[in-house]
Amino acid sequence: MLVDDDPFITALLTRQLNEQGYENVNVARNSEQCMGQLKKNDIIILDHWLVEENGIDLLRQIKSEAPDTPVIFLSGQEFITIAIKSLK
């Protein structure tokens, strides 16, 4: 599942994943859509900046509901504090 509010980024990543053989790539634009679509076998690529929230809060929700779900945290942020928070 791709979680990002930018349609260009999700289209680009979906295309890349499809070219690599991944099918059924779901896209969520916010935490509500993500949590509504969350399945136990998902791998999530999560953006840090979402329109009404940040990815760290959503990461906490995901790990609370499905702790074994792998999450790739994606961000163009240059601040190391964001990386540290996401790892914690």
QUIURCOR-V573600 format. One record per residue. RES is the residue in one small letter. SS is DSSP state (helix for helix, strand for strand, loop for the rest). PHI is phi as a letter, one per 20 degrees, with the letter a starting at -180 (* if undefined). Layout:
# QUIURCOR-V573600
res: {RES | RES}
ss: {SS | SS}
phi: {PHI | PHI}
This chain:
# QUIURCOR-V573600
res: {m | l | v | d | d | d | p | f | i | t | a | l | l | t | r | q | l | n | e | q | g | y | e | n | v | n | v | a | r | n | s | e | q | c | m | g | q | l | k | k | n | d | i | i | i | l | d | h | w | l | v | e | e | n | g | i | d | l | l | r | q | i | k | s | e | a | p | d | t | p | v | i | f | l | s | g | q | e | f | i | t | i | a | i | k | s | l | k}
ss: {loop | strand | strand | loop | loop | loop | helix | helix | helix | helix | helix | helix | helix | helix | helix | helix | helix | helix | helix | loop | loop | loop | loop | loop | loop | loop | strand | strand | loop | loop | helix | helix | helix | helix | helix | helix | helix | loop | loop | loop | loop | loop | strand | strand | strand | strand | strand | loop | strand | strand | loop | loop | strand | strand | helix | helix | helix | helix | helix | helix | helix | helix | helix | helix | helix | loop | loop | loop | loop | strand | strand | strand | strand | strand | loop | loop | loop | loop | loop | helix | helix | helix | helix | helix | helix | helix | helix | loop}
phi: {* | d | d | a | e | e | f | f | f | f | f | f | f | f | f | f | f | f | f | e | n | e | d | l | f | e | c | c | e | b | f | f | f | f | f | f | d | g | c | f | e | f | d | d | d | d | e | f | e | d | g | d | b | d | f | f | f | f | g | f | f | f | f | f | e | c | f | e | f | f | c | d | e | d | b | e | f | d | e | f | f | f | f | f | f | f | f | f}
